[in-house]
Amino acid sequence: MGTDSQTNLLHPLLRHQIPLPSMTKCSKVALSSRVSGNDTPQPTIMVIYGEVGSLGFARFGDQEWKQVESPSVGPFVDITYHKGKFYGINHAGEIFECNIDDDYTSGATGEPITFCPSNPDDSGSMYLVDSENDLWFLARTRRVKHFKPPNNMRVKYRTTNFLVWRLEPTVSEDGHETIGTWVQKHDLGGKAFFVGLNASVSLSSSDCVRPNCIYFTDDISDLYFPDGGGHDMGIFDVERGTIEQHFQGKSLHPISPPLWYI
């Protein structure tokens, strides 16, 4: 996103760039599918954008973002694509299902379907993760210390814990699947989750990706001043409840701190 509000979807390795409708501020982006180079249907793009954290969506070639109309109170903080639909969560912990018309000519509506099982304090973060058609909720907590040296104010903060829940669907008496209930988990089913400024991602474990771990980056922009974001990063082991570093150097920036490219 440029200083002139011109916005593009960029593949940094292939240097392939796709123009999107302009916007002045964006905090999260999620796609309904991978971008393909053939004539197959291209993905719908959902964003949290604007000064008030609204939900908007578009497809390639659109000139403006279509807003998702919802009764949400407060800004949206995360979005994900799960079982053919986009889901968003607002600052109050209310989770919305986004319904986009099939003909795509009108906007979309966000219907509240459930509340998150736990709200972190104001310094925490909330995430929705799609993992093999399961919907997960993550609550991240931080310890924050304010310092007031002469002629300067500094804030130091560190992630201290993650709590995780999986949405367990239930079947009604007439055989239809309902929203279900949140069940707290102490593992990620052998997967690894990556969270931060990007839309959350679930990956299978491998030689370089540890199972049942949450890889996190610095994403609380309200506390970036004065050094910038990028120092609150690490690997949280869900089974052991421990945190270790995944990057030993420094990578601080007030506008564009590190994020995951997967």
C-alpha positions in Angstrom: 0.0 0.0 0.0 1.6 3.2 -1.2 1.6 6.7 0.4 -0.9 7.7 -2.3 -3.3 4.9 -1.1 -2.7 2.9 -4.2 -3.0 -0.8 -3.2 -1.6 -3.9 -4.8 -1.5 -7.7 -4.1 2.2 -8.6 -4.5 4.0 -11.9 -4.9 7.5 -10.8 -3.6 9.4 -13.8 -5.2 7.8 -13.8 -8.6 7.3 -10.0 -8.5 3.8 -10.5 -9.8 1.6 -7.5 -8.9 -2.2 -7.2 -9.0 -3.9 -3.8 -8.5 -6.6 -3.6 -5.9 -9.0 -0.8 -4.9 -7.2 1.9 -3.0 -7.5 2.4 0.8 -5.8 4.5 3.4 -5.3 1.9 6.2 -5.3 -1.9 6.3 -4.7 -4.3 9.2 -5.5 -7.7 7.9 -6.0 -9.4 4.5 -7.5 -12.9 3.8 -8.2 -14.7 0.5 -10.8 -17.3 -0.3 -8.3 -19.3 -2.4 -4.9 -19.1 -4.0 -4.3 -16.8 -6.9 -4.1 -18.7 -10.2 -2.8 -17.5 -13.5 -5.5 -19.2 -15.6 -9.2 -18.5 -16.3 -10.5 -20.2 -13.1 -12.4 -18.0 -10.7 -10.2 -15.6 -8.9 -10.4 -15.3 -5.1 -12.5 -12.9 -3.1 -10.3 -10.7 -1.0 -11.5 -9.7 2.5 -9.8 -6.9 4.4 -10.0 -5.1 7.7 -9.5 -1.5 6.6 -10.1 2.2 7.4 -9.7 4.1 10.6 -12.6 2.3 12.4 -11.6 -1.3 11.5 -14.4 -2.1 9.1 -14.7 -5.2 6.9 -14.6 -4.9 3.2 -14.2 -7.2 0.2 -13.4 -7.1 -3.5 -12.3 -9.2 -6.5 -9.7 -8.4 -9.1 -10.7 -5.5 -11.3 -13.0 -3.9 -8.8 -12.6 -0.1 -8.4 -13.7 0.1 -4.8 -14.1 -2.0 -1.7 -17.7 -3.2 -0.8 -18.3 -2.9 2.9 -19.7 -5.7 5.0 -22.7 -4.4 6.8 -22.9 -5.7 10.3 -24.1 -4.7 13.8 -20.6 -5.0 15.1 -19.7 -2.7 18.0 -16.1 -1.6 17.8 -13.4 -2.5 15.2 -12.7 -5.9 13.8 -9.4 -7.4 14.8 -9.0 -10.6 12.8 -10.5 -12.5 9.8 -10.2 -16.0 8.3 -11.7 -18.1 5.5 -13.3 -21.3 6.8 -15.5 -23.8 5.0 -16.4 -21.5 2.1 -17.1 -18.4 4.2 -15.2 -15.5 5.8 -15.4 -15.1 9.5 -14.4 -12.0 11.5 -14.0 -11.2 15.2 -14.4 -7.8 16.7 -12.7 -6.1 19.7 -15.5 -7.2 22.0 -14.9 -10.9 21.1 -18.1 -11.3 19.0 -17.6 -13.6 15.9 -19.4 -12.8 12.7 -20.1 -15.0 9.6 -19.9 -13.0 6.4 -22.6 -13.7 3.8 -21.7 -12.5 0.3 -24.5 -12.5 -2.4 -23.9 -15.1 -5.2 -24.3 -12.5 -7.9 -21.7 -10.3 -6.2 -23.6 -7.1 -7.3 -24.5 -6.0 -3.8 -22.5 -5.9 -0.6 -22.4 -8.4 2.2 -23.8 -8.8 5.6 -22.0 -9.9 8.8 -24.2 -12.0 11.1 -23.1 -12.6 14.7 -23.0 -16.3 15.4 -21.1 -16.7 18.7 -18.8 -15.1 21.2 -15.2 -16.1 21.7 -14.6 -18.2 24.8 -12.2 -15.8 26.5 -11.3 -12.2 26.1 -7.7 -11.1 26.8 -7.0 -7.7 28.4 -6.5 -4.6 26.4 -2.8 -5.4 25.7 -3.7 -8.9 24.3 -4.7 -10.1 20.9 -7.3 -12.5 19.5 -7.0 -14.7 16.4 -9.2 -17.0 14.3 -7.4 -19.9 12.6 -8.7 -22.3 10.0 -6.9 -25.7 10.3 -8.1 -28.6 8.2 -11.7 -27.4 8.3 -11.6 -26.8 12.1 -12.1 -23.3 13.4 -9.7 -22.3 16.3 -9.6 -19.3 18.6 -6.4 -18.1 20.1 -6.1 -15.6 23.0 -2.7 -14.0 23.4 -1.7 -12.2 26.7 1.2 -9.8 27.3 3.0 -8.2 30.2 3.4 -4.4 29.7 5.6 -2.1 31.6 5.6 1.7 31.3 8.8 3.7 32.0 9.1 7.5 32.2 12.8 8.4 32.0 13.6 12.1 31.8 12.3 13.7 28.7 11.2 10.3 27.2 8.5 7.7 27.7 9.1 4.0 26.9 6.9 1.0 26.9 8.3 -2.6 27.1 6.0 -5.6 26.5 6.4 -9.3 26.1 4.0 -12.1 25.2 3.5 -14.3 28.2 0.9 -16.9 27.2 -1.5 -18.3 24.6 -4.8 -20.0 25.3 -6.5 -22.0 22.5 -9.9 -23.4 21.8 -11.4 -25.4 18.9 -15.0 -25.0 17.8 -16.7 -28.4 18.2 -19.8 -28.6 15.9 -23.0 -30.3 17.2 -25.8 -31.8 15.3 -29.4 -30.8 16.0 -32.3 -33.2 16.4 -33.2 -32.7 12.7 -29.7 -33.7 11.6 -28.4 -30.3 10.8 -25.0 -29.1 12.0 -25.1 -26.2 14.4 -22.5 -23.7 15.5 -21.4 -25.9 18.4 -19.3 -25.1 21.4 -15.7 -24.0 22.1 -13.5 -26.6 23.8 -10.2 -25.6 25.3 -7.2 -27.6 23.9 -3.7 -28.1 25.1 -2.3 -29.1 21.7 -2.9 -28.1 18.1 -3.6 -31.5 16.7 0.1 -31.8 15.6 -0.1 -28.6 13.5 1.8 -25.3 13.9 0.0 -21.9 13.8 1.6 -18.7 12.6 0.0 -15.5 13.8 0.8 -11.8 13.7 -0.1 -8.9 11.3 -1.0 -11.3 8.5 -4.0 -13.6 8.4 -3.3 -16.6 10.6 -1.9 -19.7 9.0 -1.9 -23.4 9.9 0.9 -25.7 8.7 1.8 -29.3 9.1 4.9 -30.0 11.2 8.2 -30.7 9.4 12.0 -30.7 10.0 11.8 -26.9 10.4 8.3 -26.5 11.8 7.6 -27.8 15.3 4.2 -29.4 16.0 1.8 -28.0 18.6 3.6 -24.6 18.6 2.4 -21.1 17.9 4.9 -18.9 15.9 4.1 -15.3 16.6 5.3 -11.8 15.6 4.8 -8.4 17.0 1.4 -7.0 16.1 0.3 -4.5 18.8 0.8 -1.3 16.9 -0.5 0.9 19.8 2.7 0.1 21.7 5.3 0.5 18.8 6.4 4.0 19.9 9.2 5.0 20.0 11.4 2.1 18.7 8.8 0.4 16.4 7.5 -3.1 16.3 9.4 -6.3 15.9 10.8 -7.3 19.3 7.9 -9.3 20.7 8.4 -12.5 18.6 8.8 -16.1 19.5 7.6 -19.7 19.6 5.0 -20.7 22.1 4.8 -24.4 22.9 1.1 -25.2 23.6 1.8 -28.5 25.4 4.6 -27.2 27.7 3.5 -23.5 28.0 7.0 -22.3 27.2 8.3 -19.5 24.9 11.6 -19.3 23.1 13.0 -17.0 20.4 12.9 -17.9 16.7 14.9 -14.8 15.6 17.9 -13.6 17.6 18.6 -10.4 15.8 16.8 -7.0 15.7 14.2 -6.1 13.1 12.4 -3.0 14.3 10.2 -0.7 12.3 7.4 1.8 13.3 5.2 1.1 10.3 6.1 -2.3 8.8 7.4 -4.7 11.5 8.1 -8.4 10.6 5.3 -10.6 9.4 5.0 -14.1 8.0 5.3 -14.9 4.3 4.2 -18.5 3.8 
